[in-house]
Amino acid sequence: MIWPDYPALGWLALGALVALALGVSLWSWLRRWHDAVGLKFPVKGRATPVRRGWRARCVHLPLALRIGAVALVCVAALRPQLARDETAEVEGIDIVVALDLSGSMHTVDISDADLVRLQNRGLEPTDRFVAAIETLRKFIESRKYDRVGLVGFGKDAFLFFPLTLDYGVMLRVLQGLKLGDIDGSGTAIGNALAMSVARLKESEAKTKVIILLTDGEDNGSNVSPMELAREAAKRDIRVFTILVGSEGDQRQPTDMVDFATGRRLYQKVDQPVNPKLLTDIAEATRASFYRATNPESLERDFQSILDTFEKSRLVDYAAAERTELFNRFLLPAIALILLEILLSQTVLRRFP
């Protein structure tokens, strides 16, 4: 049974109405006994053998029927439904994130003016690696039913954790991840795709996705990235590619500081990129290519990919056949109200 409309608020309202009904009933019952007119018998023993009749025992039945009817109406107002295919709601997606851990990920994308402004406030710019890790952390925290795996690559590709639902382990691995954990002297995009496709080879998920995040051009791969893209397409794996960084304002931090200001010095670098390769990989697998020039746009790109996943999941769920159940609660409520009116006006009618 599912509650498509404001389930938490609906249950809260239902609980409040039932509590109110019970409170009113208790108050009415106590007041009735407190204000009841009594007849005093001169001899108590003569009244003791007199037993209460069935009408006296059922005197509170109309009130109980009314409370039950109110509760059923509240449940019916929540519009409960029965999904014939409940697995559509929680069907997970298998996602492998291929993260570039080459030395160029230490680069920051910032203009001279923005760098001076930031350092005047006592802050340092965020490099591509830190921005990627923070975005991945938010991405993992937003998952509920999806298995996620992480492949890190530089000169070669390595599996940091396989497809898993243990998000706590993923977050701990991300927290301890640092540039330099693997050889970052190259950018082997083909090797990263090969390992990512291998992780999804035995997956039985309906939707299989690779998110390739890199800031450089493929070099040193043992296999062609486009060959792996075509293999991914055959296996119905979509490869979303994100090119991190701008082509203009690229700087890397140095170990030197300005003796006058005490600020860290950054040197300008010019790193080759290949957006066409990443575009071709995405198009070959019916996915999308993104260009993230700063941490904010990187987060937006990940959110755009997530929106694609959620829309697909929503379509699957909407297609599942549902049966409305409100009438199963509303009809008994009407019957209880009619029964309460009938009893109150006939055999259980009260006289002042």
N, C-alpha and C positions, 0 to 999 in steps of 0.2 A: 504494500500500500504506500502511495506517495502523496505528498501534499504540495501541489505546484504553486499555490499562492501563499506568500508570506508565512511559511510553516512555523517559524519560531514565534512571531507575533501572534499568529492564530492560536497556538497552544497556550500562550500567555493569557490571551483574552479568554479562552475557554476556561482555564483554571481560575481566573478572576471571577467570571460569571458563576461558575459552580460554587466557589467559596462564598460569593455574595448570596446565592440562593440558599445555601446551607445556613449562613448566618441569619438571614431573614426568617428561615423556618424555625431555627432554634429560639430566636427572639419571640416569634409569634407563639410558639408552644409554651415558653415560660410565662409570657404575659397572660395567655389564656388560663393557665392553672393558677396564676396569682390573682386574677380578677374574677375567677369563677364564683358563681353564687352557690353557697353550700346550704344544706338542710341539716340542722342539728337534731339528732335523735336523743330522746331522754334516756334511752337505754342502749348502750353500745352493742350489747350482745344480740339485740334483735336485728341489727343491720349486718352483722358479720356474716351470717349464712347466705346473704344475697350475693349472687355471682353476677359479674358483668356479662352482658349479652354480646353477640357477635358484632352488633352495630357499634357498641361502645369500644370494642377492641379495634375496629377499623376506622375510627373517627379521624385518624391522621392519614388515611390512605389517599384522599384527593390531593392533599398537599404534596405527598411523596410522588404521585403521578405527575403533578405539575413540574416539580423539580427535575424529574427524569425527562420530561418533554423539553424543557429548556436546555438541558445538557445535550440532548440529541440534535436540537436545532443548531446549537453552536458548532457541533461536529460537522453537520451538513453544510454550514456556512463556510467551512474550511475547504470545501470541494475536494474530498478525498478521491483518489483515482487508483486503479489497479493496472500496472503496466504488465502486458503479456510477455515482454522481452526486457526484463529488468537489467540484463547484462549490458544493454546499449548505453545505460547511464554511466557505468563504471568501466567501460572498455578502455584499457590503457593503450598508450602509444610507446613504442620502443624508440628511444632517442640516444644517439651517440654524439657527443660533442668532441670534435677534433680541434684541440687548442694549440696554437703556435707558441712554442716556448723557445724560439730562437732569440739570439742576443738583441735583435732589432726591436723586440717587444719592450725593451727598456726605454724606447724613444718616447718623448712627449711631443704632442702636437699643440703648439701655442705660439702666438706672435710675440715679438719683442715687447710691445706695449703691455700686453696681458701678463707676460712674465714679470715685468717690473712691477706692475700693479699688485700682482699676487705676492711677490717677495717683500714689497713694502708693508704688507699686512702680516709678515712673518710666516708665510706659507710657501710650500713648494708644489709645483704642478704634479698632477697624477699621470704616471706613465701608462702605456697601453696595457701592460701586464696587469697592473693593479686594477685598472678599469675593467678588464676582461674578467678577473677573478670576482670582483664585486657584482658584476652583471650575472655571472654564473651562479653566485650564491643566491641572489634574488630569484633567478630562474628555478633553481632546485627547490627553494622554499615554497614556490608557487605550485609545485607538482603535488598530486595526490595519488593518482592511480598509474602514473607512467614510470616505466623502468628507464633509468638513465645510466649511461656509461661514459667514461672519459678517456680519450686518447690524447696524449701529449706528444708533440713532434718537434724536432729540430733537424739535426742531421739525419736522424732516424726516428721512428715512431715507437712509442711504448704505451702499454695499457696501464693506466693508473687505477681504475676500478671497472669491473665488468658491469653489464646491465643488472641493475638492482633496484629494489624499492627501499633500501635502507638509506634514507636521506641523511640521517645523522652521520653515518660513515662518510658519505660524500662530502658533507660540509667540513668534517675534520680533515679529510685529505686536501680539500681546497685550502683550508686554513694553513696547512703546513707546506703548501706548494711554493717553490721559489724558482726564479730564473737561475740556471746553473745546475739544476738537479739532473739535467741531461745535456748532452753536447749540443749547444745552440749555435754552432758555426755554420749551419745550413738550414734550408727550409724544404724538407722532403714532403711536399704535398701528396705526391703519388703514394708514398709509403703510408701516410696517415689515412688516406682513403682506403687503401688495401686492408689495413687493420680494422678500420671502422666497418667496412663491408663484411669482413670476416666475423665481426661481433654480431652482426644482424643476419648472418647466413642461416642460422637455425631458428630465428625468431618466428613465432606463430602469430604475432600481433598483426592486426589488420592494417595499421599504419606504421611504417618504419621510416625513420628520419635520421639524417646526418646533418649536423650543423658544423660547417667548416669555418673556423675563425683564424685568419692569418693576416699578416701585414707585409708580406713579401712576395717574391716571385719564386716559382718552383725551381729548385736546383738540387742536384744530387739524388733524385729519386731513382729507385731501382725499377720502377714501373711507371708507365705514362699515366698522368692524372686523367686524361680523357678516356683512356682505355678502361680505367676503373669506373669512370662516370657511366660509360656505356654498360658495364657489368652491373652497376647499381640500378640502372634503368631496367635491365632485364629482370632483376629481382624485386622490382617495384619499390625501390628505395629512393626517397627524395633527398637531394643534397642541397641544402640552403647554404650559400656562401656569403661570408661577410669579410670585406676588405677593410681592415682597421688602419686609420691614419690618413693624413692629408699629404699631398704631393709637395706642398710648399713649406710651411712652417714646421720643419722636423728638427728636433734638437735632442741630444743625449747628454745626461749629466756627466760631469767629470769629477775627479777627486780634488780638484782645486777650488779654492774659495777666494773671493775678492777681499784683499787685506783691508780695504777702506770700509767696506760695508759688512763683511763677514758672510756674504751670501754665496751660495754655491754657483759655480760657473757652468754654463751649458754651451756645448759646441754644436754648430749647425752640421747636419748630415744630409746626404742625398741618397736615398735608398730606392732601388728600382722596384716597381710594382707591375703586376700584370692583370689588370682588371678584366681584360678580354678572356683570359683563361678561366677565371672564376665565373664570369658570365656564361661561358660555354658549358661549364660543368653543371651549373644550375639549370640552364635551359635543357640540357640533355636528359635531366631527371625530372622535368616538369616542376621545378622549384623556382626560387627567386634569388637574385643577387642583390646584396646591400652594400652600401658604402658608408662606413662609420668614421667620420672625421674627428670626433671627440667623444668623451665618455657618455655624454647625454644622448647623442645620436646612436651610439652602440646599444644603449639600454632601450631606445625606441625600436631599433631593428629587432632585438630579441622579443620585444612585446608584440611587434607585428607578426613574427613567426608564431608566437603563442596564440595570437588571435586566430590565425589560420587553423591551428590545431583545435581550438575551442569551437570554432564554427563547424568544423567537420564533425566533432563530437556531438554538437547540438543538433545537427541534421540527422545523425544516426538515432539520437534519442527521440527526436520529434517523429521519426518514421515508425517508432515502436507503437504497436496498437495499445490503446488505453481504454479502460472501461470506467465510466463515471459511477461513483458509489454514493453520491449525496442522497439519492432517493432511498437508499437502504437505511438511512438515518432519519430522513424527513418524514417518510410515511409512518414509521412507528411513533414519531413525535406527535403527529396529527392524531393517531389512534389513541395515544395516552391522554391528549387534551380532551378529545371527545368523551373518553371514558370518565375522566375527572368531572366534566360538566354533567354527564348523565348521573353519576353517583351522588354528586353534590345536590342535585335537584330532585332526587328520588329517595332511595333507601337510606342514604347518609346525609340527608338534608338537616341542617342545624337550625334550631329555633332560638330566637333571642330570649 
